[in-house]
Amino acid sequence: MGTPFYVMAPIPPPGKPDAKSDVFDVTTAQHVRWNELASPDPPRAKQFYAKHFGFEFKDSMPMGAMGTYDFIDHAGLRLGAIMQKPAQSPNAAWLFYFGVQSITAAKAAIEMGGGSVVNGPHQVPGGDWVVIAADPQGAAFGVVGSQGASA
C-alpha cells in the first residue's frame, strides 16, 4: 500500500501576487518546521519524490538497526527526511512537526487538551527537542523547539 499525501497550491493574498507560502518555516513557531516520511520502501520513495517534486537527497544519517535517515532538500532548504517505516508502525505515513517556543509547554498543552504523547520529549541532532503526539481523535503530529520552561 502506498503512502497518502496531498499537494496544495497556495493562493497569494490580494495585492501580493508574488507572495510565497509561509506554511513551512524553520524558525517560526506555529509553522511546519520538519516533514518526515516513514516508508516501507525508502529507495522507491526517494525516486518518486525526486522525479515528481524535485527533492534532493544529499545527506543521510545512520540510525543503526533502523537504517538511514535520508535528508530531503528542495530549493536550498532542508525540509525533512525519509526513513524506513518501523515494523511496529501499522502504516506508512508523513509526520509533520510544528515549531513551538517551548517543548515543555507544548507537551503540557497537548496533554491538557486531551491529546497523548507517543514519544518524547527527546533531544535531536542540532539541539532541538521533539515530541511525537496524537490529537484526541488519534491524528499523529510532532512538535519541535527548544526545551524551554513550562507555561
TORRO-133557 format. One record per atom (N, C-alpha, C): x, y, z. Coordinates in steps of 0.001 Angstrom, whole numbers, plus 500000, padded with zeros to 6 digits. Example, Ala and Ser with C-alpha at 12.3 -4.5 7.8 and 13.67 -1.06 7.14 Angstrom:
# TORRO-133557
513190494310507800/512300495500507800/513200496700507800/512850497750507080/513670498940507140/512900500030507870/
END
This chain:
# TORRO-133557
500845498818500000/500000500000500000/500885501238500000/500468502256499284/501229503492499194/501032504389500401/501720505500500349/501653506473501435/500806507655500981/499712507973501668/498909509121501268/499668510431501469/499430511389500575/499966512739500715/499055513676499943/499252514953500130/498463515916499387/499394516962498788/498891517613497740/499623518696497096/498712519913497140/499271521045497522/498461522257497550/499170523364496799/498397524232496212/498918525417495537/498325526619496248/499129527300497070/498587528436497818/498154529567496898/497119530250497317/496621531413496573/497172532654497270/497960533450496541/498526534660497172/497422535614497625/497674536367498695/496678537335499160/496472538443498119/495314539085498139/495051540169497190/496139541244497265/496574541672496115/497574542733496044/499009542256496225/499204540956496452/500552540406496636/500736539168495748/500728539350494427/500768538199493520/502062537382493605/503132537960494107/504405537245494195/504660536651495583/503682536715496472/503849536191497833/504103534686497778/504969534231498641/505293532804498752/504613532230499987/504347530951499954/503748530280501104/504687530367502299/504110530582503471/504909530597504695/504511529442505624/503873528426505052/503449527276505853/504667526576506449/505741526445505660/506982525831506141/507945526938506510/508406526923507761/509361527938508224/510178527324509352/511480527193509129/512327526504510106/512600527316511368/512190528569511401/512494529401512568/511270529923513306/510102529842512718/508919530468513298/507993529448513955/507609529726515181/506647528861515878/505317528870515141/504574527798515299/503242527605514719/503264527462513200/504404527064512664/504528526730511248/505130525323511163/504874524642510043/505511523351509846/507013523594509762/507751522804510540/509196523007510610/509988521795510142/509334520650510019/510010519425509591/508972518460509048/509326517725508000/508455516734507376/509198515408507376/508555514357507851/509240513069507983/508366511967507399/508935511226506457/508217510110505849/508773508798506368/507912507975506943/508248506600507304/507698505729506175/508599505196505358/508220504480504144/508600503007504218/507755502117503661/508140500712503603/509240500467502563/509465501436501668/510468501300500612/511151502651500369/512079503057501266/512713504372501120/513376504622499763/514111503662499159/514706503968497855/513656504318496790/512556503593496800/511483503877495831/510810505221496139/510606505521497424/510016506808497807/510920507956497376/512223507827497607/513161508879497207/513120509087495700/513070508016494958/512994508108493494/511714508835493062/510593508486493658/509309509112493327/509332510615493614/509729510999494828/509702512413495211/510746513236494470/511859512634494125/512862513336493311/512300513611491914/511668512618491323/511131512748489964/509983513753489893/509051513661490823/507828514456490721/507868515809491430/508757515967492415/508780517206493186/510158517859493268/511148517265492628/512476517854492626/513213517740493946/512783516814494818/513505516625496079/514900516085495795/515852516519496599/517217516020496508/517569515349497830/518440514363497744/518856513598498919/520382513608498950/520930514661499548/522376514883499547/523064514277500760/522360514198501873/522957513743503124/522067512713503791/522707511869504583/521942510913505384/522653510718506716/521903510168507646/522430509914508976/522123508456509324/523153507669509680/522882506281510060/522126506217511387/521152505312511449/520354505148512670/520407503698513168/521542503049512970/521706501683513461/520735500725512801/520075499917513620/519146498900513118/517967499500512358/517700500802512576/516572501449511892/516921501882510468/518168501700510045/518555502082508688/519122503483508647/518852504183507545/519364505543507404/518219506549507403/518570507736507786/517655508877507808/518133509770506672/517425509741505535/517835510451504330/517182511830504278/518007512859504389/517503514232504452/516964514691503106/515846515419503150/515182515960501967/515581517422501819/516141517766500667/516452519151500337/515632519554499115/515157520795499122/514403521315497980/514602522817497910/515023523297496763/515201524736496542/516060525386497628/517113524687498038/518029525247499023/517617525105500474/516488524456500735/516017524259502113/516042522783502484/516375522503503713/516255521140504243/514861521035504848/514008520243504196/512596520148504564/512278519048505569/513099518004505586/512781516867506431/513622515670506056/513031514470506191/513779513247505919/512831512092505602/513419511078504970/512724509817504693/513486508725505427/512725507825506043/513337506712506770/512512505450506567/513074504319506952/512365503042506892/511219503059507899/510042502621507476/508900502508508386/509214501434509420/509125501787510702/509357500774511732/508337499638511632/508770498430511902/507897497249511790/506638497381512639/506753498040513808/505591498153514700/504586499207514240/504955500042513275/504020501052512762/503063500401511776/501764500615511958/500806499935511086/500796500453509646/501113501738509456/501013502322508115/502217503194507802/502509503278506512/503462504281506053/502771505634506182/503527506660506545/502871507955506754/503882509088506780/503396510264506422/504128511506506630/503781512003508027/504777512513508729/504566513125510034/505078514556509939/504235515499510315/504584516917510258/504899517411511655/506017518113511784/506433518683513062/506196520185513019/505474520695513988/505179522118514083/506153522763515059/506663523936514699/507584524662515571/506863525197516792/507520525077517950/506999525624519207/508133526371519901/507766527299520772/508788528037521516/509337527214522671/508508526359523255/508921525546524398/508326524155524261/509187523155524145/508698521776524044/508025521350525347/508502521878526469/507902521564527769/506467522089527835/506260523337527415/504916523926527417/504022523234526386/504581522875525229/503784522205524199/503313520833524685/504195520078525343/503814518765525878/502672518912526887/502785519888527764/501728520123528754/500413520496528067/500472521342527032/499261521757526316/498618520581525585/499436519713525008/498909518525524318/498129517676525312/498730517405526458/498080516553527458/496852517221528056/496911518524528327/495752519241528881/494611519326527871/494951519306526571/493933519401525531/493335518069525126/493718516990525810/493145515682525501/493968514850524539/495109515374524108/495998514602523248/496861513666524077/497644512854523399/498534511943524109/499933512016523518/500919511930524388/502306511924523949/502683510483523625/503162510272522409/503549508948521943/505032508696522206/505832509762522053/507278509636522215/507846510999522575/508748511014523548/509429512246523893/508925512843525194/509478513979525534/510403514750524710/511810514141524717/512474514286523568/513872513904523494/514605514852522550/515897514983522805/516721515899522031/517141515220520739/517184516013519658/517602515519518345/518874516244517927/519604515690516960/520810516376516497/520502517822516110/521377518725516515/521170520147516276/520721520877517526/520302520116518564/519967520722519839/518499520917520128/517620520816519121/516189520963519370/515650519732520110/514446519888520625/513731518818521304/512456518520520531/512021517259520529/510803516874519827/509884516059520732/508616516153520416/507576515297520987/506743514815519811/506470513530519788/505522512971518824/504252512692519617/503127513127519070/501870513061519812/500715512668518900/499562512488519507/498316512253518782/497268513177519372/496441513742518497/495360514588518996/494250513700519562/493198514284520150/492152513454520767/491473512474519800/491532512738518499/490923511835517526/491924510797517010/493201510894517424/494206509912517029/495124510332515898/494956511549515377/495837512010514301/497225512313514860/498251511742514239/499628511917514707/500210513234514210/501057513840515036/501783515052514673/502991515159515584/503903516037515236/505058516275516074/505190517761516373/505908518065517423/506284519434517731/507795519463517933/508410520584517599/509862520715517692/510211522130518157/511161522209519058/511591523516519550/512592523363520666/512868524478521323/513802524430522460/513099523766523643/513907523320524602/513319522639525756/512423523596526529/512886524804526758/512070525841527374/511510525480528741/510885526435529325/510228526248530617/508746526003530378/508088525415531344/506654525189531191/505912526511531290/504740526531530698/503945527761530659/503221527985531969/
END
